[in-house]
Amino acid sequence: MSQTDNSRRFYERYVGPMIRERFGLYENRIAVGLAGEGSDCFGYDDFMSRDHDFGTGVCLWLTTADYESFGKELCDAYDELIDKMPGNNLTARLRARRGVMTIDGFYSNILGTTVPAETGRLTEEEWLELDHSCLATATNGEVFRDDPGVFSSFRSYLMDYYPDRVWRFRIADELHKFASSLQVNYARCMSRGDSVAAGMCRLNGLASAMELFFLLHRQYPPYYKWTYRRMCEIEDGLYAKRVKDLADAVSDPGVWEGKRYSPDYINLSDPVVLSAELLAESVIDLMSERGLVTPSNKYLEKYVDVILTGT
């Protein structure tokens, strides 16, 4: 049984009855679920992840007005219930992630900026400032009950994904990062014999390739250590294989001896370069399938303007 299932059962058996008994007048004002930070909210908790910040609990989301009205009393009652549960010795960090909180506070804390989730929407500038993985954290998990619908309304708004111009800008940005890191600077660094900088180029390009996968599938990637796992859940095919091939590729300094850098020379004898070019093909295929580009060149920088203008 997943931790989400455990939390739902905890709500149904203990939290729900407590609310009905002590806060019956406000029962239909309280949204309840499990979402936010933690592997359990993504369904990725296992025995290894249970060595820290792990335990059964739920989130109770209130509007700011309701929190001011009865939030403190509800918080005390919930903490009292948690403390009575045998073996549920929650860390201070996990207590902060669960329990009673405002809707605005929940989204603002996760997204790292003040969010008027109860009343407003985000501007394009605000969308651009948000981190991809934070958006995944803000929309993961499950909502067990939300009679007012305020929490779920903003959740659905975020899940509808980026506005088109923001989406295109982020695709173009990652195309540029991949091209500059793996299709230009990696070769420049290897030609100079700088294997450390070349290694950083490989990792930066790998990160961009994974970001592009999620952007082109219109999904938010989770925290970096779960990104590849989530990718394989979405589509465990050629793209995922080529990402892993690039992650496993080892630079070969020997094939760069005596080679002077040239932007027109692609040294496919280096496993990293070969893996990067194959992965670039997969990126182009994804964009082509979605009608964003017409394939004409393996150099991803060539598609930046096309993505930005839509022509």
C-alpha positions in Angstrom: 0.0 0.0 0.0 1.3 3.4 -1.0 1.8 6.2 1.5 -1.0 8.1 -0.3 -3.3 5.2 0.4 -2.2 5.2 4.0 -2.8 8.9 4.3 -6.3 8.6 2.8 -7.1 5.9 5.3 -5.7 8.0 8.1 -8.0 10.8 7.0 -11.1 8.6 6.7 -10.5 6.8 10.0 -9.2 9.6 12.2 -9.0 13.1 10.8 -12.4 13.1 9.2 -14.2 12.0 12.3 -12.2 14.5 14.4 -13.3 17.3 12.1 -16.9 16.3 12.2 -16.9 16.0 15.9 -15.0 19.2 16.8 -15.4 21.4 13.7 -18.7 20.2 12.2 -19.7 23.7 11.3 -16.6 24.1 9.1 -16.3 20.6 7.7 -17.3 21.7 4.2 -14.7 24.5 4.3 -11.7 22.3 4.7 -9.8 20.8 1.7 -7.9 17.7 2.6 -5.3 15.6 0.7 -1.6 14.7 0.4 0.5 16.9 -1.9 3.7 18.9 -1.9 7.3 18.1 -0.9 8.4 14.5 -0.3 8.8 11.3 -2.3 5.5 10.0 -0.8 3.5 12.7 -2.6 5.0 11.5 -5.9 4.4 7.9 -5.1 8.1 7.2 -5.1 8.6 6.4 -1.4 10.3 3.1 -0.7 12.2 1.6 2.2 15.3 3.6 1.4 13.4 6.9 1.5 11.9 6.1 4.8 15.0 6.9 6.8 14.1 10.6 7.0 11.0 12.9 7.1 8.6 9.9 6.8 5.3 9.3 8.5 1.5 9.3 8.0 -0.3 12.6 7.8 -2.4 14.8 5.6 -2.6 18.4 4.5 -5.6 20.5 5.5 -5.9 23.6 3.3 -7.9 26.7 4.3 -8.6 30.0 2.8 -6.9 32.9 4.6 -10.2 34.0 6.1 -11.0 30.6 7.4 -7.5 30.1 8.8 -7.9 33.4 10.7 -11.4 32.2 11.9 -10.6 28.7 13.2 -7.2 27.7 11.8 -5.3 27.8 15.1 -7.9 25.6 16.8 -7.9 23.1 13.9 -4.1 23.0 14.0 -4.0 22.3 17.7 -6.6 19.5 17.3 -4.7 17.9 14.4 -1.4 18.0 16.2 -3.0 16.5 19.2 -4.3 13.7 17.0 -0.9 13.1 15.4 0.8 12.9 18.8 -1.6 10.2 19.9 -0.8 8.0 17.0 1.6 5.2 18.0 5.0 5.3 16.4 4.2 8.4 14.4 7.1 10.5 15.6 7.2 13.1 12.9 10.2 15.3 12.4 9.7 19.1 12.6 10.3 19.2 8.8 7.6 16.8 8.0 5.2 18.5 10.4 5.7 21.7 8.4 4.8 19.8 5.2 1.6 18.4 6.6 -1.2 19.7 8.8 -3.1 22.9 8.6 -2.0 25.7 6.2 -3.5 28.4 4.0 -4.0 27.8 0.3 -1.9 30.8 -0.6 0.8 29.7 1.9 1.0 26.2 0.4 1.5 27.3 -3.2 3.7 30.3 -2.3 6.0 28.1 -0.2 6.4 25.5 -2.9 6.7 27.9 -5.9 9.1 30.1 -4.1 7.2 33.3 -4.7 4.1 35.0 -3.4 1.1 33.5 -5.2 -2.5 34.8 -4.8 -3.9 31.3 -5.3 -7.2 32.1 -3.8 -8.1 35.0 -6.1 -5.6 35.5 -8.9 -3.6 34.0 -11.7 0.0 34.3 -12.8 1.5 36.8 -15.3 3.8 35.5 -18.0 6.7 37.0 -16.2 5.8 35.1 -13.0 5.4 31.9 -15.0 8.9 32.4 -16.5 10.4 32.7 -13.0 9.0 29.4 -11.7 11.2 26.3 -11.6 9.8 23.3 -13.5 10.2 20.8 -10.6 8.5 23.2 -8.2 5.4 23.1 -10.5 5.5 19.3 -10.4 5.6 19.5 -6.6 2.7 21.9 -6.4 0.5 19.6 -8.5 1.4 16.1 -7.3 -0.4 13.8 -4.9 -4.1 13.6 -4.4 -6.9 15.8 -3.1 -9.3 13.7 -0.9 -11.9 16.4 -0.4 -12.4 20.0 -1.5 -16.0 21.2 -1.2 -15.1 24.9 -1.7 -13.0 24.1 -4.7 -10.6 27.0 -4.1 -7.5 24.8 -3.7 -8.4 22.5 -6.6 -9.1 25.4 -8.9 -5.6 26.8 -8.7 -4.2 23.3 -8.9 -6.1 22.7 -12.1 -4.9 26.0 -13.4 -1.3 25.0 -12.9 -1.9 21.5 -14.4 -3.3 23.2 -17.6 0.4 23.9 -18.2 2.4 26.9 -19.4 0.8 29.7 -21.5 1.9 29.1 -25.1 4.4 31.9 -25.2 6.0 30.8 -22.0 6.1 27.2 -23.2 7.8 28.2 -26.5 10.3 30.4 -24.6 11.3 27.5 -22.3 11.6 25.1 -25.2 13.9 27.6 -27.1 15.9 28.2 -23.9 16.6 24.5 -23.5 17.4 24.0 -27.2 20.0 26.7 -26.8 21.5 25.2 -23.7 21.7 21.7 -25.3 23.3 23.1 -28.5 25.8 25.3 -26.7 26.8 22.7 -24.1 26.9 19.5 -26.2 27.1 20.6 -29.8 29.7 23.4 -29.3 31.4 23.7 -26.0 32.0 20.1 -25.3 34.1 19.8 -28.4 35.9 23.1 -27.7 36.8 21.8 -24.2 38.0 18.4 -25.3 40.1 20.1 -28.0 41.7 22.1 -25.2 42.2 19.0 -23.1 39.9 20.3 -20.4 38.0 17.2 -19.4 36.5 18.8 -16.3 34.7 21.5 -18.3 33.8 18.9 -20.9 32.2 16.8 -18.2 30.1 19.8 -17.1 29.0 20.4 -20.7 27.8 16.8 -20.9 25.8 17.1 -17.7 24.3 20.4 -18.6 23.3 19.1 -22.0 21.8 16.0 -20.4 19.7 18.1 -18.1 18.4 20.1 -21.0 17.5 17.0 -23.0 15.4 15.8 -20.1 13.8 19.2 -19.7 12.9 19.2 -23.4 11.3 15.8 -23.1 8.9 17.0 -20.4 8.2 20.3 -22.2 7.3 18.5 -25.4 5.1 16.1 -23.4 3.5 19.1 -21.6 4.3 17.8 -18.2 6.4 19.1 -15.3 9.5 17.2 -14.3 9.8 16.2 -10.7 12.9 16.8 -8.5 16.0 15.9 -10.4 16.6 12.5 -8.8 13.2 11.3 -9.9 13.3 12.9 -13.4 14.6 9.9 -15.4 12.2 7.5 -13.5 9.2 9.7 -14.4 10.4 10.0 -18.0 10.4 6.2 -18.3 6.9 6.1 -16.8 5.7 8.5 -19.5 7.4 6.8 -22.4 10.0 4.1 -22.0 11.2 4.2 -25.6 14.1 5.4 -27.8 14.3 8.9 -26.2 14.8 7.4 -22.7 17.3 5.0 -24.0 19.4 7.7 -25.7 19.3 9.8 -22.5 20.7 6.8 -20.6 23.3 6.3 -23.3 24.5 9.9 -22.9 24.5 9.5 -19.1 26.6 6.4 -19.4 28.9 7.7 -22.2 32.6 8.2 -21.3 34.7 10.8 -23.0 37.6 9.6 -25.0 40.5 12.1 -24.9 42.5 9.9 -27.3 40.3 10.7 -30.3 40.9 14.5 -29.8 44.7 14.3 -30.0 45.9 16.5 -32.8 42.4 17.8 -33.5 41.9 21.5 -33.6 38.4 22.7 -32.9 36.2 23.5 -35.9 32.4 24.2 -35.8 32.1 22.2 -39.0 33.7 19.0 -37.6 31.6 16.6 -35.5 33.9 14.0 -33.9 31.6 11.0 -33.8 34.6 8.9 -32.6 34.0 10.3 -29.1 31.1 8.3 -27.5 29.7 11.5 -25.9 29.5 13.3 -29.2 27.8 10.3 -30.8 25.3 10.0 -28.0 24.6 13.7 -28.1 23.9 13.7 -31.8 21.6 10.8 -31.6 19.7 12.4 -28.7 19.5 15.6 -30.7 17.8 13.6 -33.4 15.2 12.4 -30.9 14.5 16.0 -29.8 14.0 17.0 -33.4 11.7 14.0 -33.9 9.6 15.0 -30.9 9.3 18.6 -32.1 8.4 17.5 -35.6 5.7 15.1 -34.3 4.1 18.0 -32.6 4.2 20.2 -35.7 6.6 22.6 -34.2 9.5 22.3 -36.7 10.4 20.8 -40.1 13.6 18.8 -39.7 16.4 20.3 -41.6 19.5 20.2 -39.3 20.8 18.3 -36.3 22.1 21.5 -34.7 19.4 22.4 -32.2 20.2 26.1 -32.1 18.8 26.3 -35.7 15.3 25.7 -34.3 15.3 28.4 -31.7 13.8 31.2 -33.8 11.3 28.8 -35.4 10.0 27.8 -31.9 9.8 31.4 -30.7 8.0 32.8 -33.7 5.9 29.7 -34.6 6.9 30.0 -38.2 
